[in-house]
Amino acid sequence: MEKLRIVFMGTPEFAVGILDTIIQNNYNVVGVITAADKPAGRGQKIKYSAVKEYALANNLPLLQPTNLKDEGFLTELKALNANLQIVVAFRMLPKAVWNMPSLGTFNLHASLLPNYRGAAPINWAIINGEQKTGVTTFFIDENIDTGAMILSKETTINPNENAGQLHDRLMNIGCNTVIETLELIEKGSINTTIQTDSGDIKTAYKLNKENCKIDWNKSIQAIHDQIRGLNPYPAAWTFIADKNEEWNVKIYKSKIIDETHQLSNGTIVCTKKEMKIAVENGFLQILNLQFPGKKRMTTQELLNGITFSEEAKAL
């Protein structure tokens, strides 16, 4: 049985949980690759990735290449003498990198492949109203998330679960799946499954301002799913207009109210304690939101300081 020498590649918090589990299970991580430092926030202070913070705290050898094809980086990577690489939420690798170790490079992806290949699988599974999702380990090849699958684990998505809650559950499931995958590789007993594409494969597109904006003409369920699928980040958003003012508002939490009405879509109905927005076949009660320049708050907290007229509308 070949002793594993692992290089781990990842950037966000999701990857940290996996890396920590690998370390806690006494695997030999000979190096960590993460994104280059970049300025963030209003002060543009240099921000370390979550994986870098973890690597520094645990004295793990660290590389932060800006160009994965750079000869200097490839030389440093080769010098780590790894026989296996594990990738979790990093970036697309050139063949010179993923083909380097003798046992290959495997990725943990937060979906049931081949569905939801791409940048935001957790978000899109909820936005699209899926009732189940999961994680998949697979060997990396030339394309994004298309390689031969090793293991997949399925879980149910709860009806009001948001992306943050599902993220944490999938990270835990992913930890176990990565360890199981490592055990199979150690024993030399891996059986892979080639991904087969059918016409109805769903994609996990990169999130942007356009696909996070709420369309109040969509079905009540679709809007509710979009809101929870983008909570806590980057958040669904809408314009709220009242008289001569207009605000760009993030909405984090909603509740479906089945109620017939004659109001046009987007009409805002407020009491002193609650805000409802009219949509087809009912109202969405807004429970948690954020106005520009304000902190995230409950609707009741917002309505303590602002009063909307009957003209108020979500656009």
TIBA-374383 format. One record per residue (C-alpha): residue in three letters; y, z, x. Coordinates in nm, 3 decimals, decimal comma, always signed. Example, Ala and Ser with C-alpha at 12.3 -4.5 7.8 and 13.67 -1.06 7.14 Angstrom:
2
ALA:-0,450:+0,780:+1,230 .
SER:-0,106:+0,714:+1,367 .
This chain:
315
MET:+0,000:+0,000:+0,000 .
GLU:+0,332:-0,112:+0,150 .
LYS:+0,591:+0,166:+0,184 .
LEU:+0,901:+0,066:-0,009 .
ARG:+1,236:+0,030:+0,165 .
ILE:+1,490:-0,027:-0,112 .
VAL:+1,841:-0,171:-0,120 .
PHE:+2,016:-0,087:-0,449 .
MET:+2,297:-0,302:-0,591 .
GLY:+2,518:-0,188:-0,877 .
THR:+2,869:-0,089:-0,980 .
PRO:+2,927:+0,107:-1,306 .
GLU:+2,813:+0,443:-1,444 .
PHE:+2,505:+0,279:-1,602 .
ALA:+2,380:+0,190:-1,252 .
VAL:+2,440:+0,545:-1,119 .
GLY:+2,186:+0,694:-1,360 .
ILE:+1,923:+0,450:-1,236 .
LEU:+2,005:+0,503:-0,868 .
ASP:+1,992:+0,881:-0,908 .
THR:+1,650:+0,859:-1,074 .
ILE:+1,519:+0,644:-0,785 .
ILE:+1,646:+0,905:-0,535 .
GLN:+1,509:+1,198:-0,741 .
ASN:+1,167:+1,029:-0,739 .
ASN:+1,174:+1,033:-0,358 .
TYR:+1,197:+0,659:-0,304 .
ASN:+1,349:+0,547:+0,026 .
VAL:+1,688:+0,386:-0,046 .
VAL:+1,800:+0,235:+0,286 .
GLY:+2,127:+0,093:+0,157 .
VAL:+2,360:+0,060:-0,141 .
ILE:+2,570:-0,247:-0,222 .
THR:+2,863:-0,213:-0,463 .
ALA:+3,189:-0,383:-0,557 .
ALA:+3,489:-0,376:-0,324 .
ASP:+3,753:-0,112:-0,400 .
LYS:+4,032:-0,229:-0,626 .
PRO:+4,360:-0,090:-0,759 .
ALA:+4,347:+0,036:-1,117 .
GLY:+4,570:+0,200:-1,378 .
ARG:+4,947:+0,224:-1,397 .
GLY:+4,986:+0,360:-1,044 .
GLN:+4,755:+0,089:-0,906 .
LYS:+4,571:+0,352:-0,705 .
ILE:+4,258:+0,238:-0,524 .
LYS:+3,957:+0,313:-0,743 .
TYR:+3,602:+0,349:-0,615 .
SER:+3,313:+0,222:-0,825 .
ALA:+3,089:+0,487:-0,982 .
VAL:+2,806:+0,373:-0,753 .
LYS:+3,026:+0,412:-0,442 .
GLU:+3,119:+0,769:-0,547 .
TYR:+2,748:+0,849:-0,580 .
ALA:+2,652:+0,682:-0,249 .
LEU:+2,922:+0,874:-0,060 .
ALA:+2,824:+1,206:-0,221 .
ASN:+2,460:+1,148:-0,122 .
ASN:+2,521:+1,005:+0,227 .
LEU:+2,363:+0,668:+0,148 .
PRO:+2,447:+0,369:+0,374 .
LEU:+2,705:+0,161:+0,185 .
LEU:+2,818:-0,204:+0,198 .
GLN:+3,105:-0,350:-0,009 .
PRO:+3,113:-0,726:+0,046 .
THR:+3,382:-0,939:-0,117 .
ASN:+3,178:-1,254:-0,047 .
LEU:+2,799:-1,230:-0,085 .
LYS:+2,750:-1,549:+0,119 .
ASP:+2,948:-1,417:+0,417 .
GLU:+2,742:-1,439:+0,737 .
GLY:+2,858:-1,095:+0,852 .
PHE:+2,739:-0,935:+0,526 .
LEU:+2,405:-1,120:+0,533 .
THR:+2,349:-0,997:+0,890 .
GLU:+2,426:-0,636:+0,787 .
LEU:+2,198:-0,666:+0,483 .
LYS:+1,913:-0,805:+0,692 .
ALA:+1,956:-0,520:+0,943 .
LEU:+1,875:-0,267:+0,666 .
ASN:+1,523:-0,413:+0,680 .
ALA:+1,454:-0,364:+0,308 .
ASN:+1,139:-0,508:+0,152 .
LEU:+1,268:-0,470:-0,207 .
GLN:+1,607:-0,496:-0,377 .
ILE:+1,700:-0,350:-0,716 .
VAL:+2,002:-0,480:-0,909 .
VAL:+2,162:-0,297:-1,203 .
ALA:+2,492:-0,420:-1,353 .
PHE:+2,620:-0,593:-1,040 .
ARG:+2,697:-0,965:-1,014 .
MET:+2,519:-1,295:-0,968 .
LEU:+2,347:-1,308:-0,627 .
PRO:+2,314:-1,614:-0,402 .
LYS:+1,959:-1,714:-0,308 .
ALA:+2,021:-1,600:+0,052 .
VAL:+2,048:-1,245:-0,086 .
TRP:+1,787:-1,225:-0,364 .
ASN:+1,528:-1,415:-0,163 .
MET:+1,564:-1,195:+0,146 .
PRO:+1,315:-0,905:+0,089 .
SER:+0,941:-0,974:+0,109 .
LEU:+0,869:-0,804:-0,226 .
GLY:+1,158:-0,977:-0,405 .
THR:+1,462:-0,857:-0,597 .
PHE:+1,434:-0,720:-0,949 .
ASN:+1,704:-0,656:-1,205 .
LEU:+1,724:-0,407:-1,492 .
HIS:+1,900:-0,568:-1,790 .
ALA:+2,004:-0,375:-2,102 .
SER:+1,849:-0,606:-2,361 .
LEU:+1,515:-0,744:-2,473 .
LEU:+1,521:-1,070:-2,279 .
PRO:+1,552:-1,361:-2,333 .
ASN:+1,805:-1,240:-2,593 .
TYR:+2,145:-1,117:-2,480 .
ARG:+2,156:-1,256:-2,131 .
GLY:+2,501:-1,205:-1,987 .
ALA:+2,776:-0,955:-1,927 .
ALA:+2,782:-0,730:-2,236 .
PRO:+2,433:-0,696:-2,389 .
ILE:+2,480:-0,345:-2,530 .
ASN:+2,801:-0,438:-2,712 .
TRP:+2,675:-0,764:-2,859 .
ALA:+2,350:-0,616:-2,991 .
ILE:+2,558:-0,379:-3,205 .
ILE:+2,832:-0,631:-3,292 .
ASN:+2,564:-0,870:-3,421 .
GLY:+2,408:-0,597:-3,636 .
GLU:+2,075:-0,585:-3,450 .
GLN:+1,837:-0,309:-3,555 .
LYS:+1,657:-0,295:-3,222 .
THR:+1,727:-0,357:-2,854 .
GLY:+1,590:-0,230:-2,525 .
VAL:+1,574:-0,290:-2,151 .
THR:+1,390:-0,544:-1,936 .
THR:+1,305:-0,555:-1,567 .
PHE:+1,263:-0,902:-1,418 .
PHE:+1,258:-1,079:-1,083 .
ILE:+1,586:-1,257:-1,009 .
ASP:+1,594:-1,636:-0,979 .
GLU:+1,865:-1,904:-0,955 .
ASN:+2,010:-1,848:-1,304 .
ILE:+2,158:-1,549:-1,489 .
ASP:+1,896:-1,317:-1,643 .
THR:+1,627:-1,587:-1,667 .
GLY:+1,364:-1,467:-1,418 .
ALA:+1,001:-1,367:-1,472 .
MET:+0,984:-1,044:-1,675 .
ILE:+0,800:-0,738:-1,546 .
LEU:+0,843:-0,470:-1,816 .
SER:+1,039:-0,435:-2,138 .
LYS:+1,094:-0,124:-2,352 .
GLU:+1,221:-0,134:-2,709 .
THR:+1,433:+0,113:-2,906 .
THR:+1,586:+0,123:-3,256 .
ILE:+1,963:+0,100:-3,295 .
ASN:+2,083:+0,364:-3,539 .
PRO:+2,307:+0,233:-3,823 .
ASN:+2,624:+0,413:-3,709 .
GLU:+2,550:+0,430:-3,334 .
ASN:+2,831:+0,308:-3,110 .
ALA:+2,812:+0,125:-2,777 .
GLY:+2,874:+0,440:-2,574 .
GLN:+2,588:+0,629:-2,742 .
LEU:+2,351:+0,333:-2,706 .
HIS:+2,458:+0,289:-2,341 .
ASP:+2,350:+0,646:-2,263 .
ARG:+2,014:+0,608:-2,439 .
LEU:+1,941:+0,275:-2,270 .
MET:+2,030:+0,425:-1,932 .
ASN:+1,764:+0,693:-1,987 .
ILE:+1,508:+0,436:-2,102 .
GLY:+1,609:+0,216:-1,806 .
CYS:+1,551:+0,501:-1,560 .
ASN:+1,188:+0,538:-1,673 .
THR:+1,137:+0,161:-1,681 .
VAL:+1,262:+0,116:-1,323 .
ILE:+1,029:+0,392:-1,198 .
GLU:+0,734:+0,232:-1,383 .
THR:+0,829:-0,104:-1,227 .
LEU:+0,843:+0,052:-0,879 .
GLU:+0,498:+0,206:-0,931 .
LEU:+0,355:-0,135:-1,027 .
ILE:+0,513:-0,298:-0,721 .
GLU:+0,376:-0,022:-0,494 .
LYS:+0,025:-0,073:-0,631 .
GLY:+0,055:-0,451:-0,612 .
SER:-0,047:-0,470:-0,978 .
ILE:+0,244:-0,660:-1,136 .
ASN:+0,182:-0,916:-1,409 .
THR:+0,498:-1,107:-1,493 .
THR:+0,581:-1,299:-1,809 .
ILE:+0,785:-1,620:-1,788 .
GLN:+1,080:-1,622:-2,028 .
THR:+1,055:-1,889:-2,297 .
ASP:+1,374:-2,018:-2,455 .
SER:+1,389:-2,101:-2,823 .
GLY:+1,684:-2,242:-3,015 .
ASP:+1,802:-1,911:-3,160 .
ILE:+1,853:-1,708:-2,840 .
LYS:+2,164:-1,490:-2,862 .
THR:+2,406:-1,457:-2,570 .
ALA:+2,597:-1,149:-2,445 .
TYR:+2,930:-1,320:-2,377 .
LYS:+3,192:-1,154:-2,161 .
LEU:+3,425:-0,945:-2,377 .
ASN:+3,786:-1,059:-2,394 .
LYS:+4,097:-1,006:-2,604 .
GLU:+4,001:-1,279:-2,850 .
ASN:+3,645:-1,170:-2,931 .
CYS:+3,755:-0,805:-2,964 .
LYS:+4,019:-0,883:-3,230 .
ILE:+3,919:-0,792:-3,585 .
ASP:+3,910:-1,070:-3,845 .
TRP:+3,967:-0,893:-4,178 .
ASN:+3,817:-1,191:-4,365 .
LYS:+3,471:-1,118:-4,225 .
SER:+3,217:-0,914:-4,421 .
ILE:+3,263:-0,537:-4,438 .
GLN:+2,941:-0,483:-4,239 .
ALA:+3,040:-0,732:-3,967 .
ILE:+3,377:-0,559:-3,912 .
HIS:+3,216:-0,213:-3,906 .
ASP:+2,957:-0,337:-3,653 .
GLN:+3,230:-0,490:-3,434 .
ILE:+3,422:-0,159:-3,430 .
ARG:+3,120:+0,050:-3,328 .
GLY:+2,998:-0,218:-3,087 .
LEU:+3,327:-0,198:-2,893 .
ASN:+3,358:+0,184:-2,896 .
PRO:+3,451:+0,339:-2,654 .
TYR:+3,537:+0,034:-2,445 .
PRO:+3,716:-0,204:-2,465 .
ALA:+3,775:-0,122:-2,838 .
ALA:+3,822:-0,349:-3,138 .
TRP:+4,188:-0,414:-3,213 .
THR:+4,419:-0,547:-3,480 .
PHE:+4,789:-0,591:-3,550 .
ILE:+4,926:-0,350:-3,809 .
ALA:+5,252:-0,464:-3,967 .
ASP:+5,480:-0,262:-4,192 .
LYS:+5,826:-0,379:-4,297 .
ASN:+5,991:-0,497:-3,974 .
GLU:+5,752:-0,330:-3,731 .
GLU:+5,425:-0,448:-3,579 .
TRP:+5,183:-0,254:-3,360 .
ASN:+4,878:-0,357:-3,157 .
VAL:+4,626:-0,090:-3,263 .
LYS:+4,281:-0,009:-3,127 .
ILE:+4,026:+0,106:-3,386 .
TYR:+3,731:+0,315:-3,265 .
LYS:+3,555:+0,444:-3,573 .
SER:+3,521:+0,332:-3,933 .
LYS:+3,323:+0,408:-4,247 .
ILE:+3,212:+0,161:-4,513 .
ILE:+3,329:+0,237:-4,867 .
ASP:+3,172:+0,020:-5,139 .
GLU:+3,442:-0,010:-5,401 .
THR:+3,568:-0,301:-5,608 .
HIS:+3,937:-0,384:-5,583 .
GLN:+4,178:-0,672:-5,635 .
LEU:+4,368:-0,631:-5,307 .
SER:+4,396:-0,901:-5,044 .
ASN:+4,203:-0,857:-4,720 .
GLY:+4,388:-0,643:-4,468 .
THR:+4,591:-0,445:-4,722 .
ILE:+4,634:-0,087:-4,604 .
VAL:+4,598:+0,197:-4,853 .
CYS:+4,705:+0,542:-4,732 .
THR:+4,707:+0,896:-4,861 .
LYS:+4,841:+1,188:-4,654 .
LYS:+4,499:+1,228:-4,494 .
GLU:+4,320:+0,894:-4,495 .
MET:+4,370:+0,525:-4,429 .
LYS:+4,163:+0,249:-4,586 .
ILE:+4,183:-0,124:-4,520 .
ALA:+4,083:-0,364:-4,795 .
VAL:+3,813:-0,616:-4,714 .
GLU:+3,575:-0,826:-4,918 .
ASN:+3,349:-0,604:-5,133 .
GLY:+3,516:-0,276:-5,043 .
PHE:+3,725:-0,081:-4,797 .
LEU:+3,686:+0,023:-4,437 .
GLN:+3,803:+0,379:-4,395 .
ILE:+3,960:+0,414:-4,048 .
LEU:+3,855:+0,742:-3,885 .
ASN:+3,971:+0,712:-3,524 .
LEU:+4,236:+0,488:-3,368 .
GLN:+4,503:+0,450:-3,103 .
PHE:+4,859:+0,327:-3,140 .
PRO:+5,046:+0,179:-2,838 .
GLY:+5,169:+0,447:-2,598 .
LYS:+4,977:+0,719:-2,785 .
LYS:+4,649:+0,890:-2,714 .
ARG:+4,340:+0,814:-2,916 .
MET:+4,344:+1,030:-3,232 .
THR:+4,192:+1,086:-3,573 .
THR:+4,359:+0,907:-3,862 .
GLN:+4,462:+1,242:-4,008 .
GLU:+4,644:+1,328:-3,681 .
LEU:+4,823:+0,991:-3,694 .
LEU:+4,926:+1,035:-4,058 .
ASN:+5,082:+1,371:-3,977 .
GLY:+5,349:+1,182:-3,783 .
ILE:+5,381:+0,842:-3,952 .
THR:+5,407:+0,718:-4,310 .
PHE:+5,316:+0,364:-4,412 .
SER:+5,473:+0,178:-4,702 .
GLU:+5,282:-0,018:-4,964 .
GLU:+5,363:-0,333:-4,767 .
ALA:+5,152:-0,220:-4,469 .
LYS:+4,894:-0,476:-4,364 .
ALA:+4,631:-0,526:-4,094 .
LEU:+4,661:-0,878:-3,957 .
